[in-house]
Amino acid sequence: MLAVNRHMGLTIDPSGIRYVTVKKKKEWEVEKYGFFPFEEAVTDGEKFHFSDELRKQLKAWVKSEKIYGMAVTLSMPTSHIIIRKLQVGTVNARELDQLVDLEVETTLHLPFADPVYDYLAATSTEDSTEVLVYASRHNWIEQCNELLNDVGLKVKTAELSSMALARTIQEVLNEPLEDTMLLHLDKESTEVYLFHNDLPVFMRVLNEYSHQEVVEKEFTPELVGSINAELSRLLNFYQYSIRNGESRITKVVVSGERRGRENLVSEFRTEQPDIKVDVFDFDAIDYIVPFGLAIRERGSKSVNLLPESTPIKTSIPLTFVVIGLGWIMCLGVILTLYMMNQSDIKDHESELAALSETASGLELQISELSKDEYTDPTEFIEFVNKNKMSAKDVWWQLDSRLPISEELETSNLTSIEYTYLLKETDSLKVQVSFHEFHEIAEFLIELRKISFVKDVKLESFTPDTVNESKKWIGTYKIQWKNDLNDKGQKEGEFADEKHA
């Protein structure tokens, strides 16, 4: 069998590198497996520290195992995986890719800046689709990829350890993982995976013990109690937080390290009698995850976190580009209107300031006008008596001075308005209808001769368009004498030069 046609799964952890190659006849069969131990601290789970000598040894081992040039499915450590749930609109597969990319890049907050990610659609309706996004740091998988390429192995896929473990269990048990907890006892820790509809929705590593403790003392009662207490919390978390009370874990499958496992399972069954517990045995227990990686087939539900396959995309679908451009245009219009409004506001503010200044001046004038200049009551009474005139006398004085036309027609007073402020601004507004244009000037001269007139001005003269005649309308403003120094006339007395 050619190397390129063989299936190979590989894991890297602080203890070393393990691989399994498989072939399939009726069922999957393990062809060979191997282990390259790390004699020195090569990785702390975050970074690798490979010396040139170790690289040479690893490359020689790859050749001796006759796996040089093989394509590899690599596992991602559970401690590196973050799971996030998204709710997006139901669209076709291509648009779903674009939607998830957009959500991850814009709204999905991950605890690292350089993620690699993939997703699986969990549930879908006509209106929305629930998506599970699996993400990890870019640097760890990149270091693994670089190392394996250097020693002659080609990484084609980077998959979750949880899905590889589930695939191995389902290959043997042939049962769906519906509301199921997988409990894998590793040499250094306990890994917990919560599955719903065959998909991992939560995972956690419990570092409750060291390998040395398990070898020497198995699982002590204290250790068993500590692990079961944490498992109980995770069961509640799944039921009430992840599933919102809609379902709970009904089955637990325990795999991995055999030493001390019976005590843990027995105690768990006692504390959780309603949950079915199965113990899963695998002949080569240390290779249970590499086997699950090796039997991964195309078309099955799985994720691939290899950076080349799931790069951080910067391209945005045309629909979103159009929406973005439309949004920018709207923003431009809004900003333009805002600037125009700001300009109008400034203009109105200037006008308001000018009007306020004018109003202040008028208020000052009114304040001055409202002051009583006549502080002596006797003087004020004397002034009123001297200037007291009846409206009849005023009308007669004005009417008697109206000019008479050549046709012996007399002009008419049409209106009189009087403003009384006890100031120089006290005025009498008179409007007269004239037969001839020259009569307007003649009446102005006559008005200046009246005793109560201090000053008079011709405000306007216009043709009489209302009555459609050849008459003229003249409007005069007469300033009233109200100063104590001006000698007013008693009621009924007038200095009438024309009619004396």
C-alpha positions in Angstrom: 0.0 0.0 0.0 1.4 3.4 -1.0 2.0 5.8 1.9 -0.2 8.5 0.3 -3.2 6.2 0.4 -2.9 5.4 4.1 -4.9 7.1 6.9 -2.8 8.5 9.8 -3.8 10.2 13.0 -1.2 11.9 15.2 -1.1 13.6 18.6 1.5 15.8 20.3 1.5 16.3 24.1 4.2 16.9 26.7 5.1 13.2 26.9 5.7 12.7 23.2 4.3 12.0 19.7 1.9 9.2 19.0 0.5 8.0 15.7 -1.8 5.4 14.3 -2.2 4.3 10.7 -5.4 2.4 9.7 -6.8 0.5 6.8 -10.4 -0.4 6.0 -11.8 -3.6 4.7 -15.2 -4.3 6.2 -14.2 -2.3 9.3 -11.4 -0.1 10.3 -8.3 -1.9 11.4 -5.2 -0.6 13.0 -2.2 -1.2 10.7 0.5 0.1 12.9 1.1 2.6 15.7 4.2 4.2 17.3 5.4 6.6 20.0 8.3 9.0 20.0 9.0 10.0 23.6 10.3 13.5 24.6 13.3 13.0 26.8 13.4 16.7 27.6 10.8 19.4 28.2 9.9 20.1 24.6 6.5 21.8 25.1 4.6 23.4 27.9 1.4 23.1 26.0 1.8 26.6 24.6 5.2 26.7 22.8 7.7 24.3 21.4 11.4 24.3 22.2 12.9 21.9 19.7 16.7 21.7 19.4 18.4 20.8 16.1 19.5 17.5 17.5 15.9 16.6 18.5 14.7 17.5 15.0 17.3 15.2 13.5 16.3 12.3 15.9 12.6 12.9 15.1 13.2 12.9 11.3 15.2 9.6 11.6 12.4 8.1 13.6 9.8 9.1 11.0 11.9 7.4 8.3 12.4 4.3 10.4 8.7 4.0 11.0 8.2 4.2 7.3 5.7 7.0 7.6 7.8 9.6 5.8 5.7 11.7 3.4 2.4 10.6 4.8 -0.6 13.0 5.2 -1.5 13.5 8.8 -4.7 14.4 10.7 -3.4 16.2 13.8 -5.3 16.7 17.1 -5.8 20.0 18.8 -5.4 19.9 22.6 -8.6 20.4 24.5 -7.1 23.2 26.6 -6.6 25.3 23.5 -10.2 25.2 22.2 -12.8 27.8 22.7 -16.5 27.1 21.7 -18.9 30.0 20.9 -22.5 29.8 19.8 -23.9 32.0 17.1 -27.4 32.6 15.8 -27.5 33.6 12.2 -30.1 33.7 9.4 -30.8 30.6 7.4 -29.0 30.8 4.1 -27.2 28.6 1.7 -23.8 27.0 2.6 -21.7 29.6 0.8 -23.5 32.5 2.3 -23.3 30.8 5.7 -19.5 30.7 5.4 -19.5 34.4 4.7 -21.9 35.2 7.6 -19.9 33.2 10.1 -16.6 34.9 8.9 -18.2 38.3 9.3 -19.5 37.5 12.8 -16.2 36.1 14.0 -14.3 39.1 12.6 -16.7 41.8 14.0 -18.8 40.7 16.9 -17.5 37.4 18.3 -15.1 38.2 21.1 -12.3 35.6 21.5 -9.6 35.7 24.2 -6.8 35.7 21.6 -6.0 38.0 18.7 -4.9 35.5 16.0 -7.6 32.8 15.9 -8.0 29.9 13.6 -11.6 28.6 13.5 -14.1 26.4 11.9 -17.8 25.9 12.6 -20.7 23.4 12.4 -24.4 24.1 12.0 -26.1 22.6 15.0 -29.8 23.3 14.4 -31.7 25.1 11.7 -35.2 26.5 11.0 -36.7 28.5 8.1 -35.6 31.7 9.8 -32.4 31.0 11.7 -29.5 28.7 12.1 -27.6 27.9 15.3 -23.9 27.6 14.7 -21.1 26.3 16.9 -17.8 28.0 16.3 -14.6 26.2 17.4 -11.5 28.4 17.7 -7.9 28.1 18.8 -4.7 30.1 18.8 -2.9 30.4 15.5 0.6 30.0 16.9 0.3 26.5 18.4 -1.0 24.8 15.3 1.5 26.7 13.2 4.4 25.5 15.3 3.1 21.9 15.0 2.7 22.2 11.3 6.2 23.6 10.8 7.8 20.9 12.9 6.0 18.0 11.2 6.8 19.4 7.7 10.4 19.7 8.7 10.6 16.0 9.6 8.7 14.7 6.5 5.0 14.6 7.5 2.3 16.7 5.8 -0.5 18.0 8.0 -3.7 18.0 6.0 -6.2 18.5 8.9 -6.2 19.8 12.5 -9.2 18.4 14.4 -10.6 18.4 17.9 -9.5 15.7 20.3 -13.1 15.5 21.5 -14.4 14.7 18.1 -11.7 12.1 17.5 -12.5 10.4 20.8 -16.3 10.5 20.0 -15.6 9.0 16.6 -13.7 6.0 18.2 -16.5 5.4 20.7 -19.2 5.6 18.1 -17.3 3.3 15.8 -17.5 0.6 18.5 -20.7 1.3 20.3 -22.6 2.6 17.2 -24.8 4.9 19.3 -25.5 8.6 18.9 -24.2 11.1 21.4 -27.4 12.7 22.4 -27.1 14.6 25.8 -24.0 12.6 26.5 -20.9 13.2 28.7 -17.6 11.7 27.6 -15.1 11.4 30.5 -11.6 10.6 29.3 -9.1 9.8 32.0 -5.7 10.8 30.7 -2.4 10.2 32.4 -2.1 13.8 33.6 -5.7 15.0 33.8 -9.4 14.3 33.3 -11.0 15.6 30.1 -14.7 16.2 30.1 -16.7 16.6 26.9 -20.5 17.4 26.8 -22.2 16.4 23.5 -25.6 17.3 22.1 -26.8 15.9 18.8 -23.3 14.4 18.2 -21.6 17.7 18.5 -19.3 18.9 21.4 -21.0 21.9 23.0 -18.6 22.2 26.0 -15.2 20.8 27.1 -13.0 21.2 30.1 -9.7 19.8 31.4 -9.7 18.9 35.1 -6.2 19.0 36.5 -7.0 17.2 39.7 -4.1 14.9 39.9 -0.7 14.0 38.6 0.3 10.7 36.9 2.6 9.8 39.7 -0.3 10.0 42.2 -2.4 7.6 40.1 0.4 5.1 39.6 1.3 4.9 43.3 -2.1 5.4 45.0 -4.7 4.9 42.3 -7.7 7.3 42.9 -7.9 8.2 46.6 -11.3 8.9 48.1 -10.4 12.6 48.3 -9.5 12.7 44.6 -12.7 10.8 43.6 -14.8 13.1 45.7 -13.2 16.2 44.1 -13.7 14.9 40.5 -17.3 13.9 41.1 -18.1 17.3 42.7 -16.8 19.0 39.6 -18.7 16.7 37.3 -21.9 17.4 39.3 -21.4 21.2 38.7 -20.9 20.5 35.0 -24.1 18.5 34.8 -26.1 21.4 36.2 -24.3 23.8 33.9 -25.3 21.8 30.9 -28.9 21.4 31.9 -29.6 25.0 33.0 -27.1 27.2 31.1 -26.4 25.4 27.9 -29.7 23.7 27.3 -31.8 26.2 29.3 -33.7 23.4 31.1 -34.8 21.7 27.8 -32.7 18.6 28.4 -30.0 17.1 30.7 -27.2 14.6 30.5 -28.7 11.1 30.4 -25.5 9.1 29.6 -21.9 9.1 30.6 -19.1 7.2 28.7 -15.9 6.7 30.6 -12.6 5.9 28.8 -8.9 6.2 29.2 -6.6 5.3 32.2 -7.8 2.1 33.9 -6.0 2.5 37.2 -8.5 3.9 39.7 -11.3 4.1 37.2 -13.6 1.7 39.0 -13.6 3.8 42.2 -14.5 6.9 40.3 -17.3 5.2 38.3 -18.7 3.5 41.3 -18.9 6.7 43.3 -20.5 8.6 40.3 -23.2 5.9 39.9 -24.0 6.3 43.6 -24.3 10.1 43.4 -26.1 10.1 40.0 -28.4 7.0 39.9 -30.6 8.4 37.0 -27.6 8.7 34.6 -26.5 5.6 32.6 -22.8 5.0 32.9 -20.8 3.0 30.3 -17.1 2.1 30.5 -15.4 2.1 27.1 -12.3 -0.1 26.7 -9.8 0.2 23.9 -7.0 -2.3 23.4 -4.3 0.4 22.9 -5.7 2.9 25.3 -3.0 5.5 24.7 -3.9 5.5 21.0 -7.7 6.0 21.3 -7.5 9.6 20.1 -5.0 9.0 17.2 -7.2 6.1 16.1 -10.3 8.5 16.0 -8.2 11.0 13.9 -7.1 8.3 11.5 -10.6 7.0 10.7 -11.9 10.5 9.9 -13.6 10.4 6.5 -14.7 13.0 4.1 -18.3 14.1 4.4 -18.5 13.4 8.1 -19.3 16.1 10.6 -15.9 17.5 11.7 -13.9 20.7 11.9 -10.5 21.6 10.5 -8.5 24.2 12.3 -5.5 24.1 10.0 -4.6 27.7 9.1 -4.4 27.1 5.4 -7.9 25.7 5.4 -9.5 28.3 7.6 -7.5 31.5 7.1 -8.7 34.7 8.7 -10.6 36.1 5.7 -10.6 39.8 5.0 -12.9 39.7 1.9 -16.5 40.7 2.5 -19.5 39.5 0.5 -20.7 41.9 -2.2 -24.0 42.3 -0.3 -22.2 43.6 2.7 -20.0 45.8 0.6 -23.1 47.4 -0.9 -24.7 47.8 2.5 -21.5 49.3 3.8 -21.2 51.8 0.9 -24.9 52.8 1.4 -24.3 53.3 5.1 -21.2 55.5 4.4 -23.3 57.6 1.9 -26.0 58.0 4.5 -23.5 59.0 7.0 -22.1 61.6 4.6 -25.5 63.1 4.0 -26.2 63.2 7.7 -22.8 64.9 8.3 -23.5 67.4 5.5 -27.0 68.2 6.9 -25.4 68.5 10.4 -22.8 71.0 9.2 -25.5 73.0 7.4 -27.7 73.0 10.5 -24.7 74.1 12.5 -24.1 77.0 10.1 -27.8 78.0 10.4 -27.7 77.7 14.1 -24.7 80.0 14.2 -26.5 82.5 12.0 -29.6 82.4 14.2 -27.5 82.7 17.3 -26.0 85.9 15.8 -29.5 87.2 15.0 -30.6 86.3 18.4 -27.7 88.1 20.0 -28.5 91.2 17.9 -32.2 91.0 18.8 -31.3 90.5 22.5 -29.1 93.6 22.4 -32.0 95.5 20.7 -34.4 94.2 23.3 -32.1 95.3 26.1 -32.0 98.8 24.6 -35.7 98.9 24.4 -36.1 97.7 27.9 -33.8 100.4 29.1 -35.8 103.0 27.2 -39.1 101.6 28.6 -37.5 101.7 32.1 -36.5 105.3 31.6 -39.9 106.2 30.1 -41.7 104.5 33.1 -39.8 106.7 35.5 -42.1 109.4 37.0 -40.4 112.7 36.2 -43.1 114.5 38.1 -42.1 113.8 41.6 -44.2 116.7 42.9 -47.9 115.7 42.9 -48.9 119.4 42.8 -46.9 120.0 39.6 -48.4 116.8 38.0 -52.0 117.8 38.8 -51.3 121.3 37.5 -49.9 119.8 34.2 -52.9 117.6 33.7 -55.3 120.5 34.3 -53.5 122.8 31.9 -53.3 120.2 29.1 -56.8 118.8 29.5 -58.7 118.9 26.3 -61.7 117.0 25.0 -61.6 114.8 22.0 -64.3 117.0 20.4 -62.1 120.1 20.7 -59.1 118.3 19.2 -61.2 117.0 16.3 -62.7 120.5 15.7 -59.2 122.1 15.8 -58.0 119.6 13.1 -61.1 119.7 11.0 -61.3 123.5 10.9 -57.9 123.6 9.2 -58.7 121.3 6.4 -58.2 122.9 3.0 -61.2 123.6 0.6 -60.7 122.7 -3.1 -61.6 124.9 -6.0 -64.8 123.0 -6.4 -65.6 124.0 -2.8 -65.2 120.5 -1.6 -63.6 120.0 1.9 -61.1 117.3 2.6 -62.0 114.7 5.2 -60.3 113.4 8.4 -60.4 109.6 8.0 -58.7 108.5 11.3 -56.9 109.7 14.4 -54.7 107.6 16.6 -53.3 109.0 19.9 -50.3 107.6 21.8 -50.0 108.9 25.4 -46.7 108.4 27.2 -46.1 111.7 29.0 -42.9 112.0 26.9 -41.6 113.6 23.8 -42.7 110.5 22.0 -46.4 111.3 22.8 -48.0 111.6 19.4 -51.2 112.0 17.4 -51.4 110.1 14.1 -53.8 111.7 11.6 -55.0 110.4 8.2 -56.7 112.8 5.8 -58.4 112.3 2.4 -57.5 115.3 0.0 -59.1 116.3 -3.4 -55.9 117.9 -4.7 -52.3 116.9 -4.3 -51.1 120.4 -3.2 -53.6 120.3 -0.3 -51.3 117.8 1.4 -48.6 120.5 1.9 -51.1 123.2 2.8 -52.5 121.1 5.6 -49.0 120.4 6.9 -48.4 124.1 7.3 -51.8 124.6 9.1 -51.1 121.8 11.5 -47.9 123.5 12.7 -50.0 126.5 13.8 -52.1 124.5 16.3 -51.3 125.3 20.0 -51.0 121.7 21.2 -48.7 120.7 18.4 -45.0 120.7 19.2 -43.9 119.2 15.9 -45.5 117.5 12.9 -44.2 115.3 10.1 -45.7 114.1 6.9 -45.2 110.3 7.1 -46.7 109.3 3.8 -49.0 110.3 0.9 -50.5 107.8 -1.6 -53.3 107.8 -4.2 -56.7 106.7 -2.8 -56.9 103.3 -4.6 -59.5 101.9 -2.2 -62.3 104.3 -3.4 -61.0 104.3 -7.0 -61.1 108.2 -7.1 -58.5 110.9 -7.9 -58.1 111.7 -4.2 -54.9 111.5 -2.2 -54.4 110.0 1.3 -52.0 111.9 3.6 -50.7 110.6 6.9 -49.3 113.0 9.5 -47.6 112.4 12.8 -48.1 115.1 15.4 -45.9 115.3 18.4 -47.9 116.4 21.4 -46.9 119.2 23.8 -46.7 117.7 27.2 -43.7 119.5 28.7 -44.4 121.7 31.8 -42.3 124.3 30.1 -44.7 124.4 27.1 -47.8 126.4 27.8 -50.8 124.3 27.1 -54.3 125.7 26.5 -57.2 125.4 28.8 -60.2 123.4 27.6 -61.9 125.2 24.7 -59.1 127.8 24.2 -56.9 127.7 21.1 -54.3 130.0 19.5 -56.0 129.9 16.1 -54.4 132.4 13.8 -56.4 131.4 10.9 -59.8 131.5 12.6 -59.2 134.1 15.3 
